[in-house]
Amino acid sequence: MKEPFSFEEGRVVQSTQGRDRGGYFIVLESSGDGYVMMADGLNHRLDRPKKKKTKHLRAKPVLIDLKTARPEGGKLQDSDLRRALENNGFAVERSLCKEG
């Protein structure tokens, strides 16, 4: 099935396969070979983004401008990604303690 939205930089996506199934991410980089680099600022941070096939993702109609995601200016941080997801209704569930 063809996705109605492209996997461009700043697109909010939801994982449909794998360990991170159901999670929301922001596309950081898109390559032409069917892969994207994505992060959520919590489990997959900016310094180690997740590489995932686009066929395992569902693109959402929300596009976040990563250049203006940091209101104070400067380098984009993980907290900016979390804030952008929460402000657009894609809250990341966090526990006070890690299980395992």
C-alpha positions in Angstrom: 0.0 0.0 0.0 1.4 3.4 -1.0 1.7 5.9 1.9 -0.2 9.2 1.4 2.6 11.2 3.0 6.3 11.1 2.1 9.1 10.2 4.6 10.7 13.6 4.5 12.8 15.2 7.2 10.7 16.2 10.2 7.8 13.8 9.4 6.2 12.1 12.4 6.0 8.4 11.9 4.7 5.4 13.8 6.5 2.1 13.9 4.4 -0.9 12.8 7.0 -3.7 13.2 9.8 -4.6 15.6 10.5 -4.1 19.2 9.5 -0.4 19.0 6.1 -1.2 17.4 3.5 1.5 18.2 6.1 4.1 19.1 6.2 7.6 17.5 9.4 9.0 16.0 10.6 12.0 13.9 12.4 11.4 10.7 15.8 13.0 10.8 17.2 11.8 7.4 15.7 10.0 4.5 17.7 8.0 1.9 16.4 7.0 -1.5 16.9 3.3 -0.9 13.8 2.8 1.4 15.4 3.6 4.7 15.1 6.5 7.2 17.0 7.6 10.2 14.6 8.4 13.0 14.7 9.4 16.7 12.3 10.0 19.5 14.6 11.6 22.1 14.1 8.9 24.6 15.0 5.4 23.5 16.6 6.4 20.2 18.5 9.7 20.7 20.0 12.1 18.3 23.5 10.7 18.7 22.3 7.2 17.9 19.2 7.4 15.6 17.4 4.2 14.5 17.7 3.1 10.9 14.4 1.5 9.7 12.8 0.5 6.5 10.0 2.7 5.4 7.7 -0.3 4.7 7.7 -0.8 8.5 6.5 2.7 9.2 3.3 4.6 9.0 3.7 8.3 8.1 1.4 10.7 10.0 0.1 14.1 8.6 2.3 16.1 11.0 5.5 17.7 9.7 7.8 19.3 12.3 10.3 22.0 11.2 13.5 20.8 12.9 15.2 24.1 12.3 12.7 25.9 14.5 12.1 23.1 17.0 14.7 24.7 19.3 13.1 28.0 20.4 16.2 29.4 22.0 18.3 28.7 18.9 21.4 26.5 18.8 21.8 22.8 18.3 18.8 20.5 18.4 18.6 18.3 21.5 16.7 15.2 22.6 14.4 17.2 24.8 13.3 19.2 21.7 12.2 16.0 20.0 10.2 14.9 23.0 8.6 18.3 23.4 7.7 18.4 19.7 6.1 15.0 19.8 4.1 15.8 23.0 2.9 19.2 21.6 1.5 17.5 18.6 -0.4 14.8 20.5 2.2 11.9 20.2 3.1 11.6 23.9 5.9 9.2 24.8 5.0 7.1 27.8 7.8 7.2 30.3 8.2 5.2 33.5 9.9 6.4 36.7 11.9 3.2 36.9 13.2 1.0 34.1 12.0 -2.6 34.1 14.3 -5.4 33.5 
